[in-house]
Amino acid sequence: MTTPVLVQIYCVKCKTKTDSKDMVGVTMKNGRPATQAICVECDTKKFRIGAMPTEAMPTEAMPTGAMPTEAMPTGAMPTGAMPTEG
Ligand SMILES: [Zn+2]
């Protein structure tokens, strides 16, 4: 079971840190990462400097080909499986 990670971001309307929804990672004009979200209390758009926490990222965003083949354990291959001539 996966529970959505709610990250507390300051809301200007609530004047306090509130839970966030619809979180998206954005890049600011200066190229720095930031996080944009919606306040669950008042639906106001919130903005936080800094990259979106990886826990909050949807798993679908993970590229399937990210796993390097070098990570495969070569020792797992049974050496005796090779047919020997003669
Ligand atoms: Zn709010």
PDB file of the backbone (N, CA, C, O) and the ligand in Angstrom, with CONECT records:
HET     ZN  A 101       1
ATOM      1  N   MET A   1       0.844  -1.208   0.000  1.00  0.00           N
ATOM      2  CA  MET A   1       0.000   0.000   0.000  1.00  0.00           C
ATOM      3  C   MET A   1       0.869   1.243   0.000  1.00  0.00           C
ATOM      4  O   MET A   1       1.801   1.380   0.793  1.00  0.00           O
ATOM      5  N   THR A   2       0.541   2.130  -0.898  1.00  0.00           N
ATOM      6  CA  THR A   2       1.336   3.356  -0.984  1.00  0.00           C
ATOM      7  C   THR A   2       0.503   4.547  -0.510  1.00  0.00           C
ATOM      8  O   THR A   2      -0.604   4.789  -0.991  1.00  0.00           O
ATOM      9  N   THR A   3       1.054   5.261   0.419  1.00  0.00           N
ATOM     10  CA  THR A   3       0.385   6.462   0.901  1.00  0.00           C
ATOM     11  C   THR A   3       1.043   7.684   0.288  1.00  0.00           C
ATOM     12  O   THR A   3       2.271   7.766   0.260  1.00  0.00           O
ATOM     13  N   PRO A   4       0.266   8.628  -0.200  1.00  0.00           N
ATOM     14  CA  PRO A   4       0.854   9.824  -0.807  1.00  0.00           C
ATOM     15  C   PRO A   4       1.638  10.622   0.219  1.00  0.00           C
ATOM     16  O   PRO A   4       1.179  10.865   1.335  1.00  0.00           O
ATOM     17  N   VAL A   5       2.829  11.021  -0.188  1.00  0.00           N
ATOM     18  CA  VAL A   5       3.671  11.794   0.705  1.00  0.00           C
ATOM     19  C   VAL A   5       3.234  13.245   0.677  1.00  0.00           C
ATOM     20  O   VAL A   5       3.290  13.910  -0.357  1.00  0.00           O
ATOM     21  N   LEU A   6       2.804  13.716   1.815  1.00  0.00           N
ATOM     22  CA  LEU A   6       2.385  15.104   1.904  1.00  0.00           C
ATOM     23  C   LEU A   6       3.529  15.936   2.463  1.00  0.00           C
ATOM     24  O   LEU A   6       3.991  15.737   3.587  1.00  0.00           O
ATOM     25  N   VAL A   7       3.957  16.861   1.646  1.00  0.00           N
ATOM     26  CA  VAL A   7       5.058  17.716   2.057  1.00  0.00           C
ATOM     27  C   VAL A   7       4.495  19.055   2.516  1.00  0.00           C
ATOM     28  O   VAL A   7       3.672  19.669   1.837  1.00  0.00           O
ATOM     29  N   GLN A   8       4.947  19.484   3.657  1.00  0.00           N
ATOM     30  CA  GLN A   8       4.465  20.736   4.222  1.00  0.00           C
ATOM     31  C   GLN A   8       5.189  21.911   3.567  1.00  0.00           C
ATOM     32  O   GLN A   8       6.410  22.043   3.650  1.00  0.00           O
ATOM     33  N   ILE A   9       4.399  22.751   2.920  1.00  0.00           N
ATOM     34  CA  ILE A   9       4.935  23.949   2.291  1.00  0.00           C
ATOM     35  C   ILE A   9       4.143  25.138   2.823  1.00  0.00           C
ATOM     36  O   ILE A   9       2.932  25.044   3.024  1.00  0.00           O
ATOM     37  N   TYR A  10       4.819  26.241   3.048  1.00  0.00           N
ATOM     38  CA  TYR A  10       4.158  27.429   3.579  1.00  0.00           C
ATOM     39  C   TYR A  10       3.118  27.952   2.604  1.00  0.00           C
ATOM     40  O   TYR A  10       3.392  28.117   1.415  1.00  0.00           O
ATOM     41  N   CYS A  11       1.938  28.208   3.110  1.00  0.00           N
ATOM     42  CA  CYS A  11       0.846  28.753   2.316  1.00  0.00           C
ATOM     43  C   CYS A  11       0.631  30.201   2.723  1.00  0.00           C
ATOM     44  O   CYS A  11       0.456  30.509   3.902  1.00  0.00           O
ATOM     45  N   VAL A  12       0.645  31.084   1.734  1.00  0.00           N
ATOM     46  CA  VAL A  12       0.519  32.515   2.026  1.00  0.00           C
ATOM     47  C   VAL A  12      -0.895  32.859   2.494  1.00  0.00           C
ATOM     48  O   VAL A  12      -1.097  33.833   3.219  1.00  0.00           O
ATOM     49  N   LYS A  13      -1.860  32.060   2.078  1.00  0.00           N
ATOM     50  CA  LYS A  13      -3.243  32.334   2.446  1.00  0.00           C
ATOM     51  C   LYS A  13      -3.557  31.812   3.853  1.00  0.00           C
ATOM     52  O   LYS A  13      -4.221  32.484   4.642  1.00  0.00           O
ATOM     53  N   CYS A  14      -3.069  30.608   4.150  1.00  0.00           N
ATOM     54  CA  CYS A  14      -3.281  30.025   5.480  1.00  0.00           C
ATOM     55  C   CYS A  14      -2.311  30.626   6.499  1.00  0.00           C
ATOM     56  O   CYS A  14      -2.513  30.500   7.707  1.00  0.00           O
ATOM     57  N   LYS A  15      -1.267  31.273   6.007  1.00  0.00           N
ATOM     58  CA  LYS A  15      -0.223  31.857   6.846  1.00  0.00           C
ATOM     59  C   LYS A  15       0.432  30.828   7.760  1.00  0.00           C
ATOM     60  O   LYS A  15       0.857  31.130   8.875  1.00  0.00           O
ATOM     61  N   THR A  16       0.499  29.607   7.250  1.00  0.00           N
ATOM     62  CA  THR A  16       1.173  28.543   7.984  1.00  0.00           C
ATOM     63  C   THR A  16       1.569  27.452   6.998  1.00  0.00           C
ATOM     64  O   THR A  16       1.173  27.474   5.832  1.00  0.00           O
ATOM     65  N   LYS A  17       2.354  26.502   7.483  1.00  0.00           N
ATOM     66  CA  LYS A  17       2.728  25.380   6.625  1.00  0.00           C
ATOM     67  C   LYS A  17       1.583  24.388   6.563  1.00  0.00           C
ATOM     68  O   LYS A  17       1.068  23.941   7.588  1.00  0.00           O
ATOM     69  N   THR A  18       1.198  24.057   5.352  1.00  0.00           N
ATOM     70  CA  THR A  18       0.086  23.130   5.161  1.00  0.00           C
ATOM     71  C   THR A  18       0.518  21.978   4.272  1.00  0.00           C
ATOM     72  O   THR A  18       1.540  22.055   3.592  1.00  0.00           O
ATOM     73  N   ASP A  19      -0.262  20.920   4.284  1.00  0.00           N
ATOM     74  CA  ASP A  19       0.002  19.802   3.397  1.00  0.00           C
ATOM     75  C   ASP A  19      -0.219  20.221   1.946  1.00  0.00           C
ATOM     76  O   ASP A  19      -0.974  21.149   1.657  1.00  0.00           O
ATOM     77  N   SER A  20       0.455  19.518   1.047  1.00  0.00           N
ATOM     78  CA  SER A  20       0.421  19.919  -0.350  1.00  0.00           C
ATOM     79  C   SER A  20      -0.086  18.785  -1.222  1.00  0.00           C
ATOM     80  O   SER A  20       0.107  17.608  -0.919  1.00  0.00           O
ATOM     81  N   LYS A  21      -0.734  19.162  -2.300  1.00  0.00           N
ATOM     82  CA  LYS A  21      -1.176  18.177  -3.283  1.00  0.00           C
ATOM     83  C   LYS A  21      -0.794  18.677  -4.670  1.00  0.00           C
ATOM     84  O   LYS A  21      -0.364  19.818  -4.841  1.00  0.00           O
ATOM     85  N   ASP A  22      -0.960  17.801  -5.652  1.00  0.00           N
ATOM     86  CA  ASP A  22      -0.628  18.127  -7.044  1.00  0.00           C
ATOM     87  C   ASP A  22       0.784  18.700  -7.159  1.00  0.00           C
ATOM     88  O   ASP A  22       1.017  19.690  -7.853  1.00  0.00           O
ATOM     89  N   MET A  23       1.699  18.067  -6.475  1.00  0.00           N
ATOM     90  CA  MET A  23       3.066  18.571  -6.431  1.00  0.00           C
ATOM     91  C   MET A  23       3.784  18.312  -7.751  1.00  0.00           C
ATOM     92  O   MET A  23       3.750  17.204  -8.286  1.00  0.00           O
ATOM     93  N   VAL A  24       4.422  19.332  -8.255  1.00  0.00           N
ATOM     94  CA  VAL A  24       5.194  19.188  -9.482  1.00  0.00           C
ATOM     95  C   VAL A  24       6.559  19.836  -9.309  1.00  0.00           C
ATOM     96  O   VAL A  24       6.696  20.880  -8.671  1.00  0.00           O
ATOM     97  N   GLY A  25       7.548  19.206  -9.881  1.00  0.00           N
ATOM     98  CA  GLY A  25       8.882  19.766  -9.856  1.00  0.00           C
ATOM     99  C   GLY A  25       9.040  20.748 -10.990  1.00  0.00           C
ATOM    100  O   GLY A  25       8.744  20.415 -12.137  1.00  0.00           O
ATOM    101  N   VAL A  26       9.486  21.923 -10.706  1.00  0.00           N
ATOM    102  CA  VAL A  26       9.663  22.954 -11.731  1.00  0.00           C
ATOM    103  C   VAL A  26      11.090  23.498 -11.655  1.00  0.00           C
ATOM    104  O   VAL A  26      11.819  23.265 -10.692  1.00  0.00           O
ATOM    105  N   THR A  27      11.455  24.222 -12.696  1.00  0.00           N
ATOM    106  CA  THR A  27      12.768  24.848 -12.717  1.00  0.00           C
ATOM    107  C   THR A  27      12.590  26.354 -12.811  1.00  0.00           C
ATOM    108  O   THR A  27      11.869  26.860 -13.671  1.00  0.00           O
ATOM    109  N   MET A  28      13.253  27.050 -11.921  1.00  0.00           N
ATOM    110  CA  MET A  28      13.135  28.508 -11.914  1.00  0.00           C
ATOM    111  C   MET A  28      13.932  29.125 -13.060  1.00  0.00           C
ATOM    112  O   MET A  28      14.717  28.452 -13.729  1.00  0.00           O
ATOM    113  N   LYS A  29      13.711  30.416 -13.266  1.00  0.00           N
ATOM    114  CA  LYS A  29      14.378  31.115 -14.368  1.00  0.00           C
ATOM    115  C   LYS A  29      15.897  31.031 -14.256  1.00  0.00           C
ATOM    116  O   LYS A  29      16.607  31.025 -15.262  1.00  0.00           O
ATOM    117  N   ASN A  30      16.384  30.965 -13.018  1.00  0.00           N
ATOM    118  CA  ASN A  30      17.834  30.881 -12.832  1.00  0.00           C
ATOM    119  C   ASN A  30      18.348  29.446 -12.913  1.00  0.00           C
ATOM    120  O   ASN A  30      19.523  29.189 -12.651  1.00  0.00           O
ATOM    121  N   GLY A  31      17.469  28.511 -13.276  1.00  0.00           N
ATOM    122  CA  GLY A  31      17.878  27.136 -13.469  1.00  0.00           C
ATOM    123  C   GLY A  31      17.854  26.283 -12.209  1.00  0.00           C
ATOM    124  O   GLY A  31      18.183  25.098 -12.255  1.00  0.00           O
ATOM    125  N   ARG A  32      17.472  26.872 -11.097  1.00  0.00           N
ATOM    126  CA  ARG A  32      17.425  26.118  -9.852  1.00  0.00           C
ATOM    127  C   ARG A  32      16.105  25.355  -9.734  1.00  0.00           C
ATOM    128  O   ARG A  32      15.065  25.820 -10.201  1.00  0.00           O
ATOM    129  N   PRO A  33      16.159  24.186  -9.108  1.00  0.00           N
ATOM    130  CA  PRO A  33      14.922  23.412  -8.968  1.00  0.00           C
ATOM    131  C   PRO A  33      13.995  23.991  -7.913  1.00  0.00           C
ATOM    132  O   PRO A  33      14.440  24.539  -6.904  1.00  0.00           O
ATOM    133  N   ALA A  34      12.719  23.860  -8.159  1.00  0.00           N
ATOM    134  CA  ALA A  34      11.713  24.323  -7.207  1.00  0.00           C
ATOM    135  C   ALA A  34      10.527  23.372  -7.245  1.00  0.00           C
ATOM    136  O   ALA A  34      10.394  22.547  -8.149  1.00  0.00           O
ATOM    137  N   THR A  35       9.688  23.505  -6.263  1.00  0.00           N
ATOM    138  CA  THR A  35       8.522  22.637  -6.175  1.00  0.00           C
ATOM    139  C   THR A  35       7.269  23.490  -6.129  1.00  0.00           C
ATOM    140  O   THR A  35       7.173  24.436  -5.347  1.00  0.00           O
ATOM    141  N   GLN A  36       6.322  23.148  -6.965  1.00  0.00           N
ATOM    142  CA  GLN A  36       5.056  23.857  -7.010  1.00  0.00           C
ATOM    143  C   GLN A  36       3.962  22.894  -6.562  1.00  0.00           C
ATOM    144  O   GLN A  36       3.936  21.736  -6.979  1.00  0.00           O
ATOM    145  N   ALA A  37       3.078  23.369  -5.727  1.00  0.00           N
ATOM    146  CA  ALA A  37       2.038  22.494  -5.210  1.00  0.00           C
ATOM    147  C   ALA A  37       0.779  23.297  -4.920  1.00  0.00           C
ATOM    148  O   ALA A  37       0.760  24.525  -5.010  1.00  0.00           O
ATOM    149  N   ILE A  38      -0.270  22.562  -4.570  1.00  0.00           N
ATOM    150  CA  ILE A  38      -1.541  23.187  -4.229  1.00  0.00           C
ATOM    151  C   ILE A  38      -1.814  22.916  -2.749  1.00  0.00           C
ATOM    152  O   ILE A  38      -1.639  21.793  -2.277  1.00  0.00           O
ATOM    153  N   CYS A  39      -2.240  23.937  -2.030  1.00  0.00           N
ATOM    154  CA  CYS A  39      -2.578  23.803  -0.623  1.00  0.00           C
ATOM    155  C   CYS A  39      -3.848  22.962  -0.489  1.00  0.00           C
ATOM    156  O   CYS A  39      -4.861  23.237  -1.131  1.00  0.00           O
ATOM    157  N   VAL A  40      -3.776  21.934   0.356  1.00  0.00           N
ATOM    158  CA  VAL A  40      -4.955  21.079   0.527  1.00  0.00           C
ATOM    159  C   VAL A  40      -6.045  21.790   1.320  1.00  0.00           C
ATOM    160  O   VAL A  40      -7.206  21.381   1.291  1.00  0.00           O
ATOM    161  N   GLU A  41      -5.674  22.849   2.024  1.00  0.00           N
ATOM    162  CA  GLU A  41      -6.638  23.559   2.862  1.00  0.00           C
ATOM    163  C   GLU A  41      -7.463  24.569   2.066  1.00  0.00           C
ATOM    164  O   GLU A  41      -8.676  24.668   2.251  1.00  0.00           O
ATOM    165  N   CYS A  42      -6.806  25.313   1.185  1.00  0.00           N
ATOM    166  CA  CYS A  42      -7.509  26.406   0.513  1.00  0.00           C
ATOM    167  C   CYS A  42      -7.295  26.409  -1.004  1.00  0.00           C
ATOM    168  O   CYS A  42      -7.733  27.335  -1.686  1.00  0.00           O
ATOM    169  N   ASP A  43      -6.620  25.375  -1.541  1.00  0.00           N
ATOM    170  CA  ASP A  43      -6.392  25.245  -2.977  1.00  0.00           C
ATOM    171  C   ASP A  43      -5.581  26.402  -3.566  1.00  0.00           C
ATOM    172  O   ASP A  43      -5.679  26.699  -4.756  1.00  0.00           O
ATOM    173  N   THR A  44      -4.796  27.037  -2.731  1.00  0.00           N
ATOM    174  CA  THR A  44      -3.937  28.096  -3.233  1.00  0.00           C
ATOM    175  C   THR A  44      -2.620  27.496  -3.729  1.00  0.00           C
ATOM    176  O   THR A  44      -2.070  26.573  -3.128  1.00  0.00           O
ATOM    177  N   LYS A  45      -2.141  28.039  -4.826  1.00  0.00           N
ATOM    178  CA  LYS A  45      -0.878  27.551  -5.375  1.00  0.00           C
ATOM    179  C   LYS A  45       0.268  27.957  -4.473  1.00  0.00           C
ATOM    180  O   LYS A  45       0.400  29.118  -4.083  1.00  0.00           O
ATOM    181  N   LYS A  46       1.098  26.969  -4.149  1.00  0.00           N
ATOM    182  CA  LYS A  46       2.252  27.226  -3.282  1.00  0.00           C
ATOM    183  C   LYS A  46       3.526  26.977  -4.064  1.00  0.00           C
ATOM    184  O   LYS A  46       3.543  26.259  -5.063  1.00  0.00           O
ATOM    185  N   PHE A  47       4.585  27.589  -3.580  1.00  0.00           N
ATOM    186  CA  PHE A  47       5.856  27.496  -4.272  1.00  0.00           C
ATOM    187  C   PHE A  47       6.964  27.366  -3.254  1.00  0.00           C
ATOM    188  O   PHE A  47       7.020  28.119  -2.283  1.00  0.00           O
ATOM    189  N   ARG A  48       7.837  26.418  -3.476  1.00  0.00           N
ATOM    190  CA  ARG A  48       8.936  26.211  -2.551  1.00  0.00           C
ATOM    191  C   ARG A  48      10.222  26.047  -3.330  1.00  0.00           C
ATOM    192  O   ARG A  48      10.280  25.313  -4.317  1.00  0.00           O
ATOM    193  N   ILE A  49      11.253  26.738  -2.876  1.00  0.00           N
ATOM    194  CA  ILE A  49      12.550  26.619  -3.536  1.00  0.00           C
ATOM    195  C   ILE A  49      13.190  25.307  -3.113  1.00  0.00           C
ATOM    196  O   ILE A  49      13.214  24.962  -1.931  1.00  0.00           O
ATOM    197  N   GLY A  50      13.701  24.591  -4.084  1.00  0.00           N
ATOM    198  CA  GLY A  50      14.300  23.297  -3.806  1.00  0.00           C
ATOM    199  C   GLY A  50      13.576  22.208  -4.570  1.00  0.00           C
ATOM    200  O   GLY A  50      12.376  22.306  -4.829  1.00  0.00           O
ATOM    201  N   ALA A  51      14.308  21.181  -4.924  1.00  0.00           N
ATOM    202  CA  ALA A  51      13.732  20.106  -5.716  1.00  0.00           C
ATOM    203  C   ALA A  51      12.661  19.359  -4.948  1.00  0.00           C
ATOM    204  O   ALA A  51      12.644  19.331  -3.717  1.00  0.00           O
ATOM    205  N   MET A  52      11.782  18.763  -5.705  1.00  0.00           N
ATOM    206  CA  MET A  52      10.722  17.975  -5.123  1.00  0.00           C
ATOM    207  C   MET A  52      11.326  16.748  -4.438  1.00  0.00           C
ATOM    208  O   MET A  52      12.205  16.098  -5.005  1.00  0.00           O
ATOM    209  N   PRO A  53      10.869  16.427  -3.235  1.00  0.00           N
ATOM    210  CA  PRO A  53      11.419  15.251  -2.565  1.00  0.00           C
ATOM    211  C   PRO A  53      11.142  13.995  -3.360  1.00  0.00           C
ATOM    212  O   PRO A  53      10.046  13.809  -3.890  1.00  0.00           O
ATOM    213  N   THR A  54      12.141  13.138  -3.438  1.00  0.00           N
ATOM    214  CA  THR A  54      12.025  11.934  -4.263  1.00  0.00           C
ATOM    215  C   THR A  54      10.886  11.041  -3.798  1.00  0.00           C
ATOM    216  O   THR A  54      10.306  10.308  -4.599  1.00  0.00           O
ATOM    217  N   GLU A  55      10.558  11.095  -2.505  1.00  0.00           N
ATOM    218  CA  GLU A  55       9.482  10.260  -1.982  1.00  0.00           C
ATOM    219  C   GLU A  55       8.140  10.656  -2.585  1.00  0.00           C
ATOM    220  O   GLU A  55       7.227   9.839  -2.708  1.00  0.00           O
ATOM    221  N   ALA A  56       8.043  11.939  -2.961  1.00  0.00           N
ATOM    222  CA  ALA A  56       6.783  12.445  -3.487  1.00  0.00           C
ATOM    223  C   ALA A  56       6.645  12.198  -4.981  1.00  0.00           C
ATOM    224  O   ALA A  56       5.579  12.405  -5.561  1.00  0.00           O
ATOM    225  N   MET A  57       7.730  11.753  -5.596  1.00  0.00           N
ATOM    226  CA  MET A  57       7.681  11.546  -7.039  1.00  0.00           C
ATOM    227  C   MET A  57       6.882  10.288  -7.382  1.00  0.00           C
ATOM    228  O   MET A  57       7.004   9.261  -6.715  1.00  0.00           O
ATOM    229  N   PRO A  58       6.071  10.385  -8.422  1.00  0.00           N
ATOM    230  CA  PRO A  58       5.341   9.185  -8.844  1.00  0.00           C
ATOM    231  C   PRO A  58       6.295   8.161  -9.433  1.00  0.00           C
ATOM    232  O   PRO A  58       7.251   8.512 -10.124  1.00  0.00           O
ATOM    233  N   THR A  59       6.030   6.901  -9.156  1.00  0.00           N
ATOM    234  CA  THR A  59       6.924   5.839  -9.630  1.00  0.00           C
ATOM    235  C   THR A  59       6.927   5.739 -11.142  1.00  0.00           C
ATOM    236  O   THR A  59       7.878   5.227 -11.733  1.00  0.00           O
ATOM    237  N   GLU A  60       5.860   6.228 -11.773  1.00  0.00           N
ATOM    238  CA  GLU A  60       5.779   6.164 -13.235  1.00  0.00           C
ATOM    239  C   GLU A  60       6.832   7.058 -13.892  1.00  0.00           C
ATOM    240  O   GLU A  60       7.187   6.870 -15.055  1.00  0.00           O
ATOM    241  N   ALA A  61       7.320   8.031 -13.127  1.00  0.00           N
ATOM    242  CA  ALA A  61       8.305   8.961 -13.665  1.00  0.00           C
ATOM    243  C   ALA A  61       9.679   8.316 -13.791  1.00  0.00           C
ATOM    244  O   ALA A  61      10.565   8.839 -14.468  1.00  0.00           O
ATOM    245  N   MET A  62       9.842   7.188 -13.139  1.00  0.00           N
ATOM    246  CA  MET A  62      11.128   6.495 -13.176  1.00  0.00           C
ATOM    247  C   MET A  62      11.329   5.832 -14.541  1.00  0.00           C
ATOM    248  O   MET A  62      10.504   5.023 -14.965  1.00  0.00           O
ATOM    249  N   PRO A  63      12.426   6.173 -15.230  1.00  0.00           N
ATOM    250  CA  PRO A  63      12.655   5.531 -16.522  1.00  0.00           C
ATOM    251  C   PRO A  63      12.971   4.052 -16.350  1.00  0.00           C
ATOM    252  O   PRO A  63      13.774   3.668 -15.500  1.00  0.00           O
ATOM    253  N   THR A  64      12.324   3.231 -17.171  1.00  0.00           N
ATOM    254  CA  THR A  64      12.484   1.784 -17.008  1.00  0.00           C
ATOM    255  C   THR A  64      13.887   1.320 -17.381  1.00  0.00           C
ATOM    256  O   THR A  64      14.381   0.320 -16.861  1.00  0.00           O
ATOM    257  N   GLY A  65      14.525   2.063 -18.294  1.00  0.00           N
ATOM    258  CA  GLY A  65      15.862   1.675 -18.733  1.00  0.00           C
ATOM    259  C   GLY A  65      16.963   2.253 -17.869  1.00  0.00           C
ATOM    260  O   GLY A  65      18.124   2.285 -18.276  1.00  0.00           O
ATOM    261  N   ALA A  66      16.607   2.710 -16.676  1.00  0.00           N
ATOM    262  CA  ALA A  66      17.588   3.368 -15.821  1.00  0.00           C
ATOM    263  C   ALA A  66      18.555   2.380 -15.187  1.00  0.00           C
ATOM    264  O   ALA A  66      19.662   2.751 -14.797  1.00  0.00           O
ATOM    265  N   MET A  67      18.142   1.129 -15.085  1.00  0.00           N
ATOM    266  CA  MET A  67      18.970   0.125 -14.418  1.00  0.00           C
ATOM    267  C   MET A  67      20.164  -0.245 -15.289  1.00  0.00           C
ATOM    268  O   MET A  67      19.990  -0.747 -16.399  1.00  0.00           O
ATOM    269  N   PRO A  68      21.369  -0.003 -14.796  1.00  0.00           N
ATOM    270  CA  PRO A  68      22.549  -0.351 -15.603  1.00  0.00           C
ATOM    271  C   PRO A  68      22.756  -1.857 -15.632  1.00  0.00           C
ATOM    272  O   PRO A  68      22.585  -2.551 -14.630  1.00  0.00           O
ATOM    273  N   THR A  69      23.132  -2.343 -16.816  1.00  0.00           N
ATOM    274  CA  THR A  69      23.335  -3.790 -16.956  1.00  0.00           C
ATOM    275  C   THR A  69      24.530  -4.275 -16.159  1.00  0.00           C
ATOM    276  O   THR A  69      24.639  -5.455 -15.827  1.00  0.00           O
ATOM    277  N   GLU A  70      25.436  -3.334 -15.854  1.00  0.00           N
ATOM    278  CA  GLU A  70      26.624  -3.707 -15.069  1.00  0.00           C
ATOM    279  C   GLU A  70      26.233  -4.140 -13.658  1.00  0.00           C
ATOM    280  O   GLU A  70      26.992  -4.822 -12.969  1.00  0.00           O
ATOM    281  N   ALA A  71      25.039  -3.730 -13.243  1.00  0.00           N
ATOM    282  CA  ALA A  71      24.571  -4.061 -11.901  1.00  0.00           C
ATOM    283  C   ALA A  71      24.161  -5.524 -11.782  1.00  0.00           C
ATOM    284  O   ALA A  71      23.962  -6.036 -10.681  1.00  0.00           O
ATOM    285  N   MET A  72      24.038  -6.190 -12.931  1.00  0.00           N
ATOM    286  CA  MET A  72      23.660  -7.605 -12.920  1.00  0.00           C
ATOM    287  C   MET A  72      24.809  -8.439 -12.370  1.00  0.00           C
ATOM    288  O   MET A  72      25.940  -8.321 -12.842  1.00  0.00           O
ATOM    289  N   PRO A  73      24.536  -9.269 -11.390  1.00  0.00           N
ATOM    290  CA  PRO A  73      25.620 -10.091 -10.825  1.00  0.00           C
ATOM    291  C   PRO A  73      26.037 -11.191 -11.788  1.00  0.00           C
ATOM    292  O   PRO A  73      25.251 -12.082 -12.109  1.00  0.00           O
ATOM    293  N   THR A  74      27.289 -11.119 -12.248  1.00  0.00           N
ATOM    294  CA  THR A  74      27.782 -12.115 -13.195  1.00  0.00           C
ATOM    295  C   THR A  74      27.993 -13.465 -12.512  1.00  0.00           C
ATOM    296  O   THR A  74      27.960 -14.510 -13.162  1.00  0.00           O
ATOM    297  N   GLY A  75      28.206 -13.434 -11.224  1.00  0.00           N
ATOM    298  CA  GLY A  75      28.433 -14.661 -10.470  1.00  0.00           C
ATOM    299  C   GLY A  75      27.201 -15.542 -10.381  1.00  0.00           C
ATOM    300  O   GLY A  75      27.278 -16.708  -9.993  1.00  0.00           O
ATOM    301  N   ALA A  76      26.061 -14.964 -10.749  1.00  0.00           N
ATOM    302  CA  ALA A  76      24.824 -15.723 -10.676  1.00  0.00           C
ATOM    303  C   ALA A  76      24.712 -16.730 -11.815  1.00  0.00           C
ATOM    304  O   ALA A  76      23.899 -17.653 -11.764  1.00  0.00           O
ATOM    305  N   MET A  77      25.543 -16.541 -12.850  1.00  0.00           N
ATOM    306  CA  MET A  77      25.523 -17.445 -14.003  1.00  0.00           C
ATOM    307  C   MET A  77      26.172 -18.784 -13.644  1.00  0.00           C
ATOM    308  O   MET A  77      27.327 -18.808 -13.217  1.00  0.00           O
ATOM    309  N   PRO A  78      25.452 -19.892 -13.809  1.00  0.00           N
ATOM    310  CA  PRO A  78      26.064 -21.184 -13.474  1.00  0.00           C
ATOM    311  C   PRO A  78      27.092 -21.580 -14.518  1.00  0.00           C
ATOM    312  O   PRO A  78      26.774 -21.703 -15.701  1.00  0.00           O
ATOM    313  N   THR A  79      28.310 -21.776 -14.081  1.00  0.00           N
ATOM    314  CA  THR A  79      29.418 -22.095 -15.002  1.00  0.00           C
ATOM    315  C   THR A  79      29.279 -23.490 -15.572  1.00  0.00           C
ATOM    316  O   THR A  79      29.741 -23.749 -16.684  1.00  0.00           O
ATOM    317  N   GLY A  80      28.653 -24.396 -14.837  1.00  0.00           N
ATOM    318  CA  GLY A  80      28.515 -25.793 -15.296  1.00  0.00           C
ATOM    319  C   GLY A  80      27.433 -25.993 -16.326  1.00  0.00           C
ATOM    320  O   GLY A  80      27.227 -27.108 -16.805  1.00  0.00           O
ATOM    321  N   ALA A  81      26.737 -24.926 -16.674  1.00  0.00           N
ATOM    322  CA  ALA A  81      25.640 -25.047 -17.623  1.00  0.00           C
ATOM    323  C   ALA A  81      26.139 -25.110 -19.054  1.00  0.00           C
ATOM    324  O   ALA A  81      25.408 -25.520 -19.956  1.00  0.00           O
ATOM    325  N   MET A  82      27.410 -24.697 -19.267  1.00  0.00           N
ATOM    326  CA  MET A  82      27.972 -24.702 -20.619  1.00  0.00           C
ATOM    327  C   MET A  82      28.231 -26.138 -21.097  1.00  0.00           C
ATOM    328  O   MET A  82      28.848 -26.930 -20.385  1.00  0.00           O
ATOM    329  N   PRO A  83      27.758 -26.466 -22.306  1.00  0.00           N
ATOM    330  CA  PRO A  83      28.033 -27.828 -22.805  1.00  0.00           C
ATOM    331  C   PRO A  83      29.498 -27.988 -23.176  1.00  0.00           C
ATOM    332  O   PRO A  83      30.053 -27.155 -23.893  1.00  0.00           O
ATOM    333  N   THR A  84      30.110 -29.026 -22.706  1.00  0.00           N
ATOM    334  CA  THR A  84      31.519 -29.263 -22.977  1.00  0.00           C
ATOM    335  C   THR A  84      31.677 -30.244 -24.132  1.00  0.00           C
ATOM    336  O   THR A  84      30.965 -31.242 -24.241  1.00  0.00           O
ATOM    337  N   GLU A  85      32.639 -29.915 -24.986  1.00  0.00           N
ATOM    338  CA  GLU A  85      32.872 -30.785 -26.142  1.00  0.00           C
ATOM    339  C   GLU A  85      33.679 -32.013 -25.754  1.00  0.00           C
ATOM    340  O   GLU A  85      34.519 -31.961 -24.856  1.00  0.00           O
ATOM    341  N   GLY A  86      33.422 -33.095 -26.426  1.00  0.00           N
ATOM    342  CA  GLY A  86      34.198 -34.282 -26.218  1.00  0.00           C
ATOM    343  C   GLY A  86      33.560 -35.366 -25.442  1.00  0.00           C
ATOM    344  O   GLY A  86      34.170 -36.413 -25.227  1.00  0.00           O
TER     345      GLY A  86
HETATM  346 ZN    ZN A 101      -3.683  27.363   2.220  1.00  0.00          ZN2+
END
